[in-house]
């Protein structure tokens, strides 16, 4: 279960608003991002992108639009990965499309860490991404 913190006064009493403790580490945090790059630099940019922990590239257009997910075991990890992505040379812009996080029990957390370690091989084995 996620840890809740104090709700700011302007939303006090609004049952539809929960302020989440963003320092919690035992979560799975997933976001979907559209990344725009120059198509002529695609191979180099994709290689640098895949150095970001938890990042996977799921598809790309000839015009330089990439569909990416970032999955980390903390809110901070996801934020750090998005920041790294924004700062990479060759990235024109990014747009966060979706973000979701939920608490993990200890067994799920161990499974997610094992999955995260295998993410960099997926693009290398995909002939369409080269």
Secondary structure, 3 states (H helix, E strand, C coil): CCCECCCCHHHCCCCCCCCECCCCCCEEEEEEEEEEECHHHHHHHHHHHCCCCCEEEEEECCCCEEEEEEEECCHHHHHHHHHHHHHCCCEEEEEEEEEEEEECCHHHHHHHHHHHHCCHHHHHCCHHHC
